Every structure is written in C-alpha cells, then in structure tokens.
Amino acid sequence: MSYLHTNGIRLAYQRSGQGDPVLLIMGTGAAGHVWSLHQTPALHRAGYQTVTFNNRGIPPSDAPAGRYSLADMVADTRGLIEALDLAPCRIVGTSMGALVAQELAIGWPGLVRCAVLIATRASSDAIRRAQVAAERALLESGVRVPPAYDAFVTALQMLSPATLDDDAAVSSWLEILELAGHGDGAADGQAWVDTLADRREVLRGVAAPCRVIAFTDDLVAPPHLCAGVAEAIPDCDFVEISRCGHLGYLERPHEVNTAIIEFLDKH
C-alpha cells in the first residue's frame, strides 16, 4: 500500500490497473481491500484504473481517538482526490462510502464526474434510528461481545435469506466475519458518523449523473430509502438487485459489477 497525508491524518491507499481512474469508497468498519475480492478485478478488465483506500479508523490508515463525523470522512476523501489529482473522477461508494460520495457531489461538484451509490440512503425511519441508537449504546457501555456472537449478529443484519439458508455459504461467511471483526476498537470512531440525516432537499442540487444500486433484502439501507436518494438527485437512475442484503456487492458480485460498469461506461 501507499500512503498520503491529508486532513491531519495518514491514509493508506492502493492504485492499480490502467485507464481512467475510479475511486471506490468503503463502508463502516471495512477495509478498502474488500473491493479487491470482486469489484477491482472487474473494473480492471473493463479498462479502468482503481483507487481504493482505508478510511480513518481502519489500520494502516490512522485511527485517531474520538468520535468521527461525516465531515471528517468527506474531508479525508476530498484530500485524497486532490492529492492524487483524480478530479473530476468517477466514484463508487457503498453504505457510509456512498454518503461520502453524496456529500462530495453536493459540496464539491468539481471533484465528481459521476457516482454509483450502493446501499445508500438520504433519510431514515424508525427501525434504522433504533438500530443506530442500539449500536451506539452498546459501544458506550464498554461491553465487548465475543467475536462469534458479533459475527452471528452481523450475518443476520447484512446477508440475505438466500445466503443464510445455504449452510455451506453461511458457514464460510460466519468464519470470515469472525476473523474480520475489529476487536481492538480501532474503527469505533466511525460508529458516530451521522447516517440518519435527511439530505434529500440538498441532493436536488447535485449536477453529476448518478446511479443508485439497492438490494432487495437490505436491512440497513432498504430499497425504499435507496429510492429516496434516486428520486432526489435530478440525473439519477435506480437499479435493484434481488437475493442479497447490505453486502450485496459480495453476495451478487456479477450483477453489481455489471450495473457499475454499464453506468461508468456511459459517463
């Protein structure tokens, strides 16, 4: 990995492939290399260069103590775009990473050529507010649940019934999720990023073309909240992929990659 300093911290990033660059922004608690399982190889085959990075809180990027804000994450990403001279760039973001992409398109339109917003939202509802409140309450309590329990809960929240009902698949997922858990608390600061704000009105001013990709079984960013983003952005279409949950880009990578590349090729 390579490193750069921006917004007072060190970010670890990786640049690979040839062609026009695509910046991929990961979601809460996950490292940038997760994109390399399926998305970056597909983008390379399609003729794109990819830039992935670890958000603050995910080593080897810096993990400063305290609570992070969405503004922190946006400033970090903006600094990376400027430092690597990527602008205006194609952006693919998932979950929190899609929120970062939305804020860049709102506040710094010159940096964004187009954006694919995966498993995103621009407003919330009662159950999503309860979910965030519960996760923060657990964090504030200081209780650390066993990795196996954390993996079990994560699987229920993030995967589709199609995956959960497949014994071989879910066994592999549980093993991966247990190994990937951040037991050291390095990513705890990301839990305080505001993912509940209603940004639909300001999204109406976004000029960059966008595509929203929703997953039918997503419990974190369900299709009706994803659709709210697509409806708010003037030049935005909407793709829904079935039989996958919040980690649909890993559960159904072929369908997701096809939707990403088809859109990027247009813009």
Secondary structure by P-SEA (a helix, b strand, c coil): cbbbbcccbbbbbccccccbbbbbbbcccccccccccccaaaaaaabbbbbbbbcccccccccccccccaaaaaaaaaaaaaaaccccbbbbbccaaaaaaaaaaacccccccbbbbccccccccaaaaaaaaaaaaaaaacccccaaaaaaaaaaacccccccccaaaaaaaaaaaaaacccccccccccccccccccccccccccccbbbbbbcccccccaaaaaaaaaaccbbbbbbbcccccccccccaaaaaaaaaaaaaac
